[in-house]
Amino acid sequence: MTLNEYNKSVDNFSDGVYRFILKNIRDEDKAKDIVQDTYMKLWEKVDTVSADKVKSYLFTAAYHTMIDYIRKNKRIVDIEQADFNKDITHETYSDAKEIIDQAVLLLPESQRTVILLRDYEGYSYTDIAEVTGLSETQVKVYIYRARVFLKDYIKSADLVI
C-alpha cells in the first residue's frame, strides 16, 4: 500500500469505522481513540496490507481493539444476566430513530456488533464473519436473534407513532 492509498483509506473509511465503534461503546472520546489506534496499526502494517483489503482490515482491527477496550474496562455482559425488559417502555413516542437506537443498545455485544455491521454498514455475512472471527452460520444466527429482539421491542405501533 502506498502513502496515497493510505491517505485515501483515511478519507474513505474513518467515518464508517468511527460510527461502528461509537454505536457499540457510546463514548465519543474512546471511539476516537480506537479509530486512531486502528489507523496506527494499519500504518505499522502498511507494507503488508493491500489497498483492496484495507476496509476489511480496518473494521477487523477496530473490532478487536474495541473488544480489548471492553475487556479492559469489564463491560462485557453475559447474555443470561442481561435483563432486556428493564428498559422497555410502552409509552407513545414519536422519534423512531431514538427508539431503534435504544433497542440496539440493549442487544448483547455480539449481536449488536453483527447487526451494526450488516444493517448500518452494509457488510455481507462473509465479511462480517471475517471481521468478527465468527463462522458465517453464527453470524446469521446472531443477526436473526438480534432482529427478533428488535422486532419484539418495537412491535407495538404505538411506540413508533
Buried (B, 14 or more C-beta within 10 A) or exposed (E): BEEEBBEBBBEEBBEBBBBBBBBBBEBEEBBBBBBEBBBEBBEEEBEEBEEEEBBBBBBBBBBBBBBEBBEEEEEEEEEEEEEBEEEBEEEEBEEEEEBBEBBBEBBBBBBBBBBBBBBEBEBEBEBBBBBBEBEBEBBBBBBEBBBEBBEEBBEEEEBBE
